[in-house]
Amino acid sequence: MVPSRRVYQLLLLGSAIGLGSAAIGSDVINPQFLGFAILLTLGFDAVVLLLAVTDARRVKSHRAVVERSQLERLSIGRDNPVQLTVKTGYQPAVLKIRDFYPQAFSTNSQLLSLSLPAHSREELTYQVFPAKRGEYVWGDIQVRQLGTWGLAWHDWKLPQRQTVAVYPDLIGLRSLSIRLMLQTSGNIRRARRQGVGTEFSELREYATGDDPRLIDWKATARRSRVLVRVLEPEQEQTLIILLDRGRLMTAQVKGLARFDWGLNAALSLALTGLNRGDRVGIGVFDRQMHAWIPPERGQTQLPKLIERLTPIEPVLLEPDYMGSVATVATRQTRRALVVLLTEVIDATASTELLAAMGRLAPRHLPFCVTLRDPQVDVQANTATTAIPDTYARAVALDLLSQRQLALAKLKQKGVLVLDAPADQISDQLVDRYLQLKARNQL
């Protein structure tokens, strides 16, 4: 039983009545009536407390029913919805609900309050934001329901304890999957009409705007109408994704480790490659190849990648770029697009990276993706007046300058380069990959 505000108001009222009875007929407390006033106050308070206890106990007969929907796999770095269903009985209900989510999560609402009429049902939704992958214990649900007289809250716990897992950005993957489906029915068809691609798909009648070089003259002669060849991008190409989990990937960027942004981008790219019919494999490395999933095609590959990569965390080790590239060269003899997700500081610190990416060409098409901290961009582009801020801006500008010099050296070696803020890397990487596919650069 938890007293309501009304109980405290009534107790104050009882004290006022007692003081008033002790000062009957004057403004000064009369000692002759003091004992009577104390007894009157205590009696009044006892009645109020007894009514409050009774009010709380009466709630047991018409408790509201609160249930939490089964929690699916949560996505790191996203607002994940949690749904509670509340049902009332034959009495209206004023409720306060607290769901004991893991303490490592942040939320937009710690306490849910609502008032429902009798025989009603309502669904409540709040958001939790996990910033780290792994398994977490979700606690019970604490419920308080106000008694009919409004004197006390009946307080109880609902056993809803369960273990939930936080995965990479599954919400983003679902959104990307929908986007790719729409593109498959739209943009890819337009690309076919324009003859973009290298593999023969079908024959169709010539339409205004078609490339005359695509006219199939033999088929035209046989059928007495002008037919053109429809070409589509080559299928079953190979995409290898290398994800650095070394020291620089442990840094926090926008509330997540840089490695988590890279993992989200790797899975988004893998989903896109599988959607386009490519064989996709992923390797995660530090001083050695920590995990290697050989390239395969088909929709069964993505769940396999998610399960294998989710438990992996970054470590404070310098990555061995040459070793990871040697592993790819040994295990992948067929030409492939090799995408390396990592971070660079300057040309000197990235000497091994420059040499390793250069060794991939010309057998493979090397593609270096770096995850920039957007806070450095903000610092570099913000005008300053104070001397400490000016020094900080000068450091940020120097970091960006050294970074661009290292990336320029990569480009000179024939390496494709994408440098983007870590929180935008997934979308930009997918767009760049689709451009490469459309232009048949692989």
VEXDOVO-276026 format. One record per residue (C-alpha): x, y, z; residue number from 1; residue in three letters. Coordinates in Angstrom, 1 decimal. Layout:
% VEXDOVO-276026
R       X       Y       Z  pos  code
R       X       Y       Z  NUM   ALA
...
//
This chain:
% VEXDOVO-276026
R       X       Y       Z  pos  code
R     0.0     0.0     0.0    1   MET
R     1.3     3.4    -1.0    2   VAL
R    -0.6     6.5     0.4    3   PRO
R    -1.9     9.0    -2.2    4   SER
R    -1.6    12.7    -2.1    5   ARG
R    -5.2    12.9    -0.8    6   ARG
R    -4.2    11.0     2.4    7   VAL
R    -1.5    13.5     3.2    8   TYR
R    -4.0    16.3     2.6    9   GLN
R    -6.5    14.7     5.0   10   LEU
R    -3.9    14.2     7.6   11   LEU
R    -3.0    17.8     7.5   12   LEU
R    -6.7    18.6     7.7   13   LEU
R    -6.9    16.4    10.8   14   GLY
R    -4.0    18.4    12.4   15   SER
R    -5.8    21.6    11.6   16   ALA
R    -9.0    20.4    13.2   17   ILE
R    -7.2    19.3    16.3   18   GLY
R    -5.4    22.7    16.6   19   LEU
R    -8.7    24.4    16.0   20   GLY
R   -10.5    22.4    18.8   21   SER
R    -7.7    23.3    21.2   22   ALA
R    -8.2    27.0    20.6   23   ALA
R   -12.0    27.2    20.9   24   ILE
R   -13.1    30.8    21.6   25   GLY
R    -9.6    32.3    21.3   26   SER
R    -6.5    32.7    19.1   27   ASP
R    -4.4    30.9    21.7   28   VAL
R    -4.2    27.2    22.4   29   ILE
R    -6.1    26.4    25.6   30   ASN
R    -4.2    23.8    27.7   31   PRO
R    -7.5    22.4    29.0   32   GLN
R    -8.4    21.3    25.5   33   PHE
R    -4.9    20.2    24.4   34   LEU
R    -5.3    16.5    25.3   35   GLY
R    -8.7    16.4    23.7   36   PHE
R    -7.3    17.9    20.5   37   ALA
R    -4.4    15.4    20.4   38   ILE
R    -6.9    12.5    20.8   39   LEU
R    -9.2    13.9    18.2   40   LEU
R    -6.3    14.3    15.7   41   THR
R    -5.0    10.8    16.3   42   LEU
R    -8.5     9.4    16.0   43   GLY
R    -9.0    11.2    12.7   44   PHE
R    -5.6    10.1    11.4   45   ASP
R    -6.3     6.5    12.3   46   ALA
R    -9.6     6.5    10.5   47   VAL
R    -8.0     8.1     7.4   48   VAL
R    -5.1     5.5     7.4   49   LEU
R    -7.6     2.6     8.0   50   LEU
R    -9.7     3.8     5.0   51   LEU
R    -6.5     4.1     2.9   52   ALA
R    -5.5     0.5     3.7   53   VAL
R    -9.0    -0.7     2.9   54   THR
R    -9.0     1.3    -0.3   55   ASP
R    -5.7    -0.3    -1.4   56   ALA
R    -6.9    -3.9    -0.5   57   ARG
R   -10.1    -3.5    -2.4   58   ARG
R    -8.1    -3.0    -5.7   59   VAL
R    -7.1    -6.7    -5.6   60   LYS
R   -10.6    -7.7    -6.7   61   SER
R   -10.3    -5.6    -9.9   62   HIS
R    -6.6    -5.3   -10.7   63   ARG
R    -5.8    -4.2   -14.2   64   ALA
R    -3.9    -6.8   -16.4   65   VAL
R    -0.6    -5.6   -17.8   66   VAL
R     1.4    -7.6   -20.3   67   GLU
R     4.6    -6.9   -22.3   68   ARG
R     4.7    -8.1   -25.9   69   SER
R     7.3   -10.6   -26.7   70   GLN
R    10.6    -8.8   -27.3   71   LEU
R    12.3    -9.5   -30.6   72   GLU
R    15.9    -9.0   -31.3   73   ARG
R    16.8    -5.4   -30.5   74   LEU
R    18.9    -3.2   -32.8   75   SER
R    22.0    -1.3   -31.5   76   ILE
R    22.0     2.5   -31.9   77   GLY
R    18.2     2.6   -32.6   78   ARG
R    15.1     3.5   -30.7   79   ASP
R    13.5     0.1   -30.3   80   ASN
R     9.7     0.1   -29.5   81   PRO
R     8.5    -1.8   -26.4   82   VAL
R     4.8    -2.5   -26.2   83   GLN
R     2.7    -3.0   -23.1   84   LEU
R    -1.0    -4.0   -23.2   85   THR
R    -3.3    -2.8   -20.4   86   VAL
R    -6.8    -4.3   -19.7   87   LYS
R    -9.2    -3.1   -17.1   88   THR
R   -12.0    -5.0   -15.4   89   GLY
R   -15.4    -3.9   -14.1   90   TYR
R   -13.9    -0.7   -12.5   91   GLN
R   -12.1     2.3   -14.0   92   PRO
R    -8.4     2.3   -13.3   93   ALA
R    -5.8     5.0   -12.7   94   VAL
R    -2.4     3.4   -13.2   95   LEU
R     1.4     4.0   -12.9   96   LYS
R     3.6     1.5   -14.7   97   ILE
R     7.3     1.0   -14.6   98   ARG
R     9.0    -1.6   -16.8   99   ASP
R    12.4    -2.6   -15.5  100   PHE
R    14.4    -2.5   -18.7  101   TYR
R    18.2    -3.1   -18.5  102   PRO
R    20.0    -0.3   -16.8  103   GLN
R    22.5    -0.1   -19.7  104   ALA
R    19.7     1.2   -22.0  105   PHE
R    18.4     4.7   -22.2  106   SER
R    14.7     5.4   -22.7  107   THR
R    12.2     8.2   -23.5  108   ASN
R     9.9     7.3   -20.6  109   SER
R    10.7     5.7   -17.3  110   GLN
R     7.2     5.9   -15.8  111   LEU
R     4.0     5.4   -17.7  112   LEU
R     0.8     7.0   -16.3  113   SER
R    -2.7     6.5   -17.7  114   LEU
R    -6.4     6.5   -16.7  115   SER
R    -8.7     4.0   -18.3  116   LEU
R   -12.5     3.4   -18.1  117   PRO
R   -13.9     0.0   -17.1  118   ALA
R   -13.8    -2.9   -19.6  119   HIS
R   -11.2    -1.2   -21.8  120   SER
R    -7.9    -2.1   -23.4  121   ARG
R    -5.0     0.1   -24.4  122   GLU
R    -1.6    -0.4   -25.9  123   GLU
R     1.3     1.7   -24.6  124   LEU
R     4.6     2.0   -26.4  125   THR
R     7.9     3.4   -25.2  126   TYR
R    11.4     3.4   -26.7  127   GLN
R    14.7     2.0   -25.5  128   VAL
R    18.1     2.8   -26.9  129   PHE
R    20.8     0.2   -26.5  130   PRO
R    24.3     1.4   -27.2  131   ALA
R    26.1    -1.9   -26.9  132   LYS
R    25.5    -5.4   -28.4  133   ARG
R    25.1    -8.4   -26.2  134   GLY
R    22.6   -10.2   -24.0  135   GLU
R    20.7    -8.4   -21.2  136   TYR
R    18.2    -9.4   -18.6  137   VAL
R    14.8    -7.6   -18.7  138   TRP
R    13.2    -7.3   -15.3  139   GLY
R     9.6    -7.5   -14.0  140   ASP
R     6.8    -4.9   -14.4  141   ILE
R     5.9    -2.7   -11.4  142   GLN
R     2.3    -1.6   -11.3  143   VAL
R     0.5     0.8    -9.1  144   ARG
R    -3.3     1.2    -9.3  145   GLN
R    -5.2     3.9    -7.4  146   LEU
R    -8.1     2.8    -5.2  147   GLY
R   -11.7     3.7    -5.8  148   THR
R   -11.7     6.3    -3.1  149   TRP
R    -8.4     7.8    -4.2  150   GLY
R    -6.7     7.3    -0.9  151   LEU
R    -4.0     4.8    -1.7  152   ALA
R    -2.2     2.9    -4.4  153   TRP
R    -2.2    -0.8    -4.6  154   HIS
R     1.4    -1.8    -5.6  155   ASP
R     2.4    -5.2    -7.1  156   TRP
R     4.9    -6.8    -9.4  157   LYS
R     4.2    -8.8   -12.5  158   LEU
R     6.8   -11.5   -13.3  159   PRO
R     7.9   -10.7   -16.8  160   GLN
R    11.6   -11.4   -16.5  161   ARG
R    13.3   -12.5   -19.7  162   GLN
R    16.7   -12.3   -21.6  163   THR
R    16.9   -10.2   -24.7  164   VAL
R    19.7    -9.9   -27.2  165   ALA
R    21.0    -6.7   -28.9  166   VAL
R    22.1    -7.2   -32.4  167   TYR
R    23.5    -4.9   -35.1  168   PRO
R    21.1    -2.5   -36.8  169   ASP
R    18.4    -5.0   -37.8  170   LEU
R    15.9    -2.1   -38.1  171   ILE
R    18.1    -0.5   -40.7  172   GLY
R    18.5    -3.8   -42.6  173   LEU
R    14.7    -4.2   -42.8  174   ARG
R    14.4    -0.6   -44.2  175   SER
R    17.2    -1.3   -46.7  176   LEU
R    15.5    -4.5   -47.8  177   SER
R    12.3    -2.7   -48.6  178   ILE
R    14.3     0.0   -50.5  179   ARG
R    16.1    -2.6   -52.6  180   LEU
R    12.9    -4.3   -53.5  181   MET
R    11.5    -1.1   -54.7  182   LEU
R    14.6    -0.4   -56.7  183   GLN
R    14.5    -3.9   -58.2  184   THR
R    11.0    -3.2   -59.6  185   SER
R    11.9     0.3   -60.7  186   GLY
R    15.5     1.4   -61.3  187   ASN
R    16.8    -2.0   -62.4  188   ILE
R    14.0    -2.2   -65.1  189   ARG
R    15.0     1.2   -66.4  190   ARG
R    18.6     0.1   -66.5  191   ALA
R    17.6    -2.9   -68.6  192   ARG
R    15.7    -0.7   -71.0  193   ARG
R    18.8     1.4   -71.4  194   GLN
R    20.9    -1.6   -72.1  195   GLY
R    23.1    -1.2   -69.0  196   VAL
R    24.9    -4.4   -68.2  197   GLY
R    27.0    -7.2   -69.8  198   THR
R    24.8   -10.3   -69.6  199   GLU
R    22.1   -11.1   -72.1  200   PHE
R    18.6   -11.1   -70.5  201   SER
R    16.0   -11.1   -73.3  202   GLU
R    14.9    -9.8   -76.7  203   LEU
R    12.3    -7.1   -77.1  204   ARG
R    11.0    -4.8   -79.8  205   GLU
R    13.0    -1.6   -80.5  206   TYR
R    11.6     1.5   -78.9  207   ALA
R    12.5     5.2   -79.4  208   THR
R    15.7     6.0   -77.5  209   GLY
R    17.2     2.5   -77.6  210   ASP
R    20.9     2.2   -78.5  211   ASP
R    21.1     1.0   -82.2  212   PRO
R    24.2    -1.0   -81.3  213   ARG
R    22.0    -3.3   -79.3  214   LEU
R    19.9    -4.3   -82.3  215   ILE
R    20.0    -8.1   -82.9  216   ASP
R    20.1    -8.2   -86.7  217   TRP
R    19.7   -12.0   -87.0  218   LYS
R    16.6   -12.0   -84.8  219   ALA
R    15.3    -9.0   -86.6  220   THR
R    15.6   -10.7   -90.0  221   ALA
R    13.9   -13.9   -88.8  222   ARG
R    10.9   -12.2   -87.2  223   ARG
R    10.6    -9.2   -89.7  224   SER
R    10.6    -6.7   -86.9  225   ARG
R    13.4    -4.8   -85.2  226   VAL
R    14.5    -6.5   -81.9  227   LEU
R    17.1    -5.3   -79.4  228   VAL
R    19.1    -7.2   -76.8  229   ARG
R    18.3    -6.4   -73.2  230   VAL
R    21.4    -6.6   -71.1  231   LEU
R    21.6    -6.7   -67.3  232   GLU
R    24.4    -6.4   -64.8  233   PRO
R    26.5    -9.5   -64.4  234   GLU
R    25.3   -11.8   -61.7  235   GLN
R    27.3   -14.0   -59.3  236   GLU
R    30.2   -11.5   -58.9  237   GLN
R    32.1   -11.8   -55.7  238   THR
R    32.1    -9.3   -52.9  239   LEU
R    34.6    -9.6   -50.0  240   ILE
R    34.1    -7.3   -47.0  241   ILE
R    37.0    -6.9   -44.6  242   LEU
R    36.2    -5.3   -41.2  243   LEU
R    38.9    -3.9   -39.0  244   ASP
R    38.3    -4.5   -35.3  245   ARG
R    41.6    -2.9   -34.2  246   GLY
R    42.5     0.0   -31.9  247   ARG
R    41.1     2.8   -33.9  248   LEU
R    37.7     1.0   -34.2  249   MET
R    37.2     1.1   -30.4  250   THR
R    36.7     4.9   -30.3  251   ALA
R    33.2     6.2   -29.6  252   GLN
R    31.4     8.1   -32.3  253   VAL
R    27.9     9.5   -31.8  254   LYS
R    27.3     7.2   -28.9  255   GLY
R    28.5     3.9   -30.5  256   LEU
R    31.9     2.3   -31.0  257   ALA
R    33.3     3.0   -34.5  258   ARG
R    33.4    -0.8   -34.9  259   PHE
R    29.6    -1.0   -34.5  260   ASP
R    29.1     1.6   -37.2  261   TRP
R    31.4    -0.4   -39.4  262   GLY
R    29.6    -3.7   -38.6  263   LEU
R    26.2    -2.1   -39.5  264   ASN
R    27.7    -0.9   -42.8  265   ALA
R    29.2    -4.3   -43.5  266   ALA
R    25.8    -6.1   -43.0  267   LEU
R    24.0    -3.4   -45.1  268   SER
R    26.5    -3.9   -47.9  269   LEU
R    26.2    -7.7   -47.6  270   ALA
R    22.4    -7.5   -47.8  271   LEU
R    22.7    -5.3   -51.0  272   THR
R    25.2    -7.7   -52.6  273   GLY
R    23.0   -10.7   -51.9  274   LEU
R    20.0    -8.9   -53.2  275   ASN
R    21.9    -8.2   -56.5  276   ARG
R    22.8   -11.9   -56.9  277   GLY
R    26.5   -11.6   -55.8  278   ASP
R    28.5   -14.0   -53.7  279   ARG
R    29.2   -12.3   -50.4  280   VAL
R    31.9   -13.1   -47.8  281   GLY
R    33.1   -11.3   -44.7  282   ILE
R    36.4   -11.3   -42.7  283   GLY
R    37.0    -9.6   -39.4  284   VAL
R    40.6    -9.1   -38.4  285   PHE
R    43.0    -7.5   -35.9  286   ASP
R    46.5    -9.0   -35.7  287   ARG
R    45.1   -12.1   -37.4  288   GLN
R    42.0   -13.0   -39.3  289   MET
R    39.6   -13.3   -36.3  290   HIS
R    36.6   -14.5   -38.3  291   ALA
R    36.1   -15.6   -41.9  292   TRP
R    32.8   -16.4   -43.6  293   ILE
R    33.5   -17.7   -47.1  294   PRO
R    31.5   -16.0   -49.9  295   PRO
R    28.2   -17.5   -50.8  296   GLU
R    25.0   -16.3   -52.5  297   ARG
R    21.4   -16.7   -51.5  298   GLY
R    19.2   -15.3   -48.7  299   GLN
R    20.5   -17.9   -46.2  300   THR
R    23.9   -16.2   -46.1  301   GLN
R    22.7   -13.0   -44.3  302   LEU
R    21.4   -14.7   -41.2  303   PRO
R    24.6   -16.7   -41.1  304   LYS
R    26.6   -13.5   -41.2  305   LEU
R    24.5   -11.8   -38.5  306   ILE
R    24.9   -14.7   -36.1  307   GLU
R    28.6   -15.1   -36.6  308   ARG
R    29.5   -11.4   -36.4  309   LEU
R    27.2   -10.2   -33.6  310   THR
R    29.4   -11.5   -30.7  311   PRO
R    32.6    -9.9   -32.0  312   ILE
R    33.9    -6.8   -30.2  313   GLU
R    36.8    -4.4   -31.1  314   PRO
R    40.1    -4.8   -29.3  315   VAL
R    43.1    -2.6   -28.5  316   LEU
R    45.4    -4.1   -31.0  317   LEU
R    47.0    -2.7   -34.1  318   GLU
R    45.5    -4.4   -37.2  319   PRO
R    47.6    -6.4   -39.6  320   ASP
R    46.5    -5.1   -43.0  321   TYR
R    49.1    -7.1   -44.9  322   MET
R    48.1   -10.3   -43.2  323   GLY
R    44.4    -9.8   -43.9  324   SER
R    45.1    -9.0   -47.6  325   VAL
R    47.3   -12.1   -47.9  326   ALA
R    44.4   -14.2   -46.5  327   THR
R    42.0   -12.8   -49.1  328   VAL
R    44.6   -13.4   -51.9  329   ALA
R    45.0   -17.1   -50.8  330   THR
R    41.3   -17.9   -50.3  331   ARG
R    39.8   -15.9   -53.1  332   GLN
R    41.5   -16.5   -56.5  333   THR
R    38.6   -15.3   -58.6  334   ARG
R    38.4   -11.5   -59.2  335   ARG
R    36.4    -9.8   -56.5  336   ALA
R    35.4    -6.4   -55.1  337   LEU
R    37.3    -6.2   -51.8  338   VAL
R    35.9    -3.6   -49.4  339   VAL
R    37.9    -2.8   -46.4  340   LEU
R    36.2    -0.8   -43.6  341   LEU
R    38.7     0.9   -41.3  342   THR
R    40.0     4.2   -40.1  343   GLU
R    43.0     6.3   -41.1  344   VAL
R    44.9     9.2   -39.3  345   ILE
R    47.6    10.2   -41.7  346   ASP
R    49.8     8.8   -44.5  347   ALA
R    52.6     7.9   -42.0  348   THR
R    50.4     5.9   -39.6  349   ALA
R    48.6     4.3   -42.6  350   SER
R    51.7     3.1   -44.5  351   THR
R    50.8    -0.6   -44.1  352   GLU
R    47.3     0.1   -45.2  353   LEU
R    48.5     1.9   -48.3  354   LEU
R    50.8    -1.0   -49.2  355   ALA
R    48.2    -3.7   -48.5  356   ALA
R    45.5    -2.1   -50.6  357   MET
R    47.9    -1.6   -53.4  358   GLY
R    48.7    -5.3   -53.4  359   ARG
R    45.1    -6.2   -54.2  360   LEU
R    45.2    -4.6   -57.6  361   ALA
R    45.1    -5.6   -60.4  362   PRO
R    43.6    -9.1   -59.6  363   ARG
R    40.9    -7.6   -57.4  364   HIS
R    39.2    -4.3   -57.2  365   LEU
R    40.2    -2.7   -53.9  366   PRO
R    37.8    -0.4   -52.1  367   PHE
R    38.8     1.4   -48.9  368   CYS
R    36.0     2.8   -46.7  369   VAL
R    37.0     5.0   -43.8  370   THR
R    34.7     6.1   -41.0  371   LEU
R    35.2     9.7   -40.1  372   ARG
R    34.2    11.3   -36.8  373   ASP
R    31.6    14.0   -37.6  374   PRO
R    32.6    15.9   -34.5  375   GLN
R    35.9    16.6   -36.1  376   VAL
R    34.1    18.1   -39.1  377   ASP
R    32.0    20.3   -36.8  378   VAL
R    35.1    21.5   -34.9  379   GLN
R    36.9    22.3   -38.1  380   ALA
R    34.0    24.2   -39.7  381   ASN
R    33.0    26.2   -36.6  382   THR
R    34.2    29.8   -36.4  383   ALA
R    36.0    30.6   -33.2  384   THR
R    36.9    33.6   -31.1  385   THR
R    38.4    32.2   -27.9  386   ALA
R    42.0    31.1   -28.1  387   ILE
R    41.4    27.5   -26.8  388   PRO
R    38.7    27.0   -29.4  389   ASP
R    41.0    28.3   -32.1  390   THR
R    43.7    25.8   -31.1  391   TYR
R    41.1    23.0   -31.2  392   ALA
R    39.9    24.1   -34.6  393   ARG
R    43.5    24.2   -35.9  394   ALA
R    44.1    20.6   -34.7  395   VAL
R    40.8    19.5   -36.4  396   ALA
R    41.8    21.1   -39.7  397   LEU
R    45.2    19.5   -39.5  398   ASP
R    43.7    16.1   -38.9  399   LEU
R    41.4    16.4   -41.9  400   LEU
R    44.3    17.6   -44.0  401   SER
R    46.5    14.7   -43.1  402   GLN
R    43.6    12.3   -43.6  403   ARG
R    42.9    13.6   -47.1  404   GLN
R    46.6    13.2   -48.0  405   LEU
R    46.5     9.6   -47.0  406   ALA
R    43.3     9.0   -49.0  407   LEU
R    44.8    10.7   -52.0  408   ALA
R    47.7     8.3   -51.9  409   LYS
R    45.3     5.4   -51.9  410   LEU
R    43.6     6.8   -55.0  411   LYS
R    46.9     7.1   -56.7  412   GLN
R    47.4     3.3   -56.3  413   LYS
R    44.1     2.7   -58.1  414   GLY
R    42.1     2.1   -54.9  415   VAL
R    38.5     3.2   -54.7  416   LEU
R    37.9     5.4   -51.7  417   VAL
R    34.9     6.4   -49.6  418   LEU
R    35.4     8.7   -46.6  419   ASP
R    32.1     9.5   -44.8  420   ALA
R    30.9    10.3   -41.3  421   PRO
R    30.5     7.1   -39.3  422   ALA
R    26.8     7.6   -38.7  423   ASP
R    26.1     8.0   -42.5  424   GLN
R    28.5     5.3   -43.7  425   ILE
R    25.9     2.6   -44.3  426   SER
R    23.7     4.6   -46.8  427   ASP
R    26.7     6.1   -48.6  428   GLN
R    28.4     2.7   -49.0  429   LEU
R    25.3     1.0   -50.3  430   VAL
R    24.8     3.8   -52.9  431   ASP
R    28.4     3.6   -54.0  432   ARG
R    28.2    -0.1   -54.4  433   TYR
R    25.0     0.2   -56.5  434   LEU
R    26.8     2.7   -58.7  435   GLN
R    29.7     0.3   -59.2  436   LEU
R    27.3    -2.4   -60.2  437   LYS
R    25.4    -0.2   -62.6  438   ALA
R    28.7     0.9   -64.3  439   ARG
R    30.1    -2.7   -64.4  440   ASN
R    33.3    -1.5   -62.8  441   GLN
R    34.0    -4.9   -61.3  442   LEU
//
